[in-house]
Amino acid sequence: MGSVDRRVESEESGDEEGKKRSSGLVADLSEQSLKDRAERGEEDPEEEHELAVDMETISLDRDAEDVDLNHYRIGKIEGFEVLKKVKTLCLRQNLIKCIENLEELQSLRELDLYDNQIKKIENLEALTQLEILDISFNLLRNIEGIDKLTRLKKLFLVNNKINKIENISNLHQLQMLELGSNRIRAIENIDTLTNLESLFLGKNKITKLQNLDALTNLTVLSMQSNRLTKIEGLHSLVNLRELYLSHNGIEVIEGLENNVSTHPSVWGGVGGACGQAAGSLPTLPSGLLSGRHSAQVH
């Protein structure tokens, strides 16, 4: 199976320009209907009446390393224990309600459960080799059941009902964390994730930039569409290259001195995003605040 295109997930919490470029992808995945369903706590009406496919009707190659069952209308995870060599399992856009019957897949490196009807993260303890986990566009309320997945490098939980960042302190190898489009109110419980390079928290209810000091390897931080009023708490992020702050209540550009001295391009576009006049930053190159000459900050 080829690499999954996760641009839509990143766009939920990141680059608005990228979202425009990939609008077709968003439409194809029926993004708005999924959002509405999640907000109401309901299943999609069409899915309620859609008949799930029995796994016995699907032929699996026992020697396959990559298994792609995207949009097969699978209602239950079962019958996969025959896949002794599988490394990548894609079950995107199905009718799955429960994570189960995967304990035999101990060679699994990537599990993709994007766009199903899952309400709880569970039964993953045996998948200790897992490096990529995607349970975006489901009905999750809590981050749980993944503390044993210590080799995890990328975790995608975009567009759920999660209200708190928790139970991920053991994921020391995590490099990318995507939690865009949830109900998170505070940045917390991530100080042990010192290898984190990309953090996406756009479209939440966060009011303050805080608890980021330990993330010195962070290069991308997306905080679009939150409730921020001030740029702060970023002084330790000396490797930061991309910062997304649009659609907040920020009126003054400040608190980025350390970031700019290391990576000057981190300024690009932040003026347009925050509404600050170019004159407030007299040392910056002309045109840098327009948002067109550098796409590093929006």
Order of alpha helices (4+ residues) and beta strands (2+ residues): alpha-alpha-alpha-alpha-alpha-beta-beta-beta-beta-beta-beta-beta-beta-beta-alpha-alpha
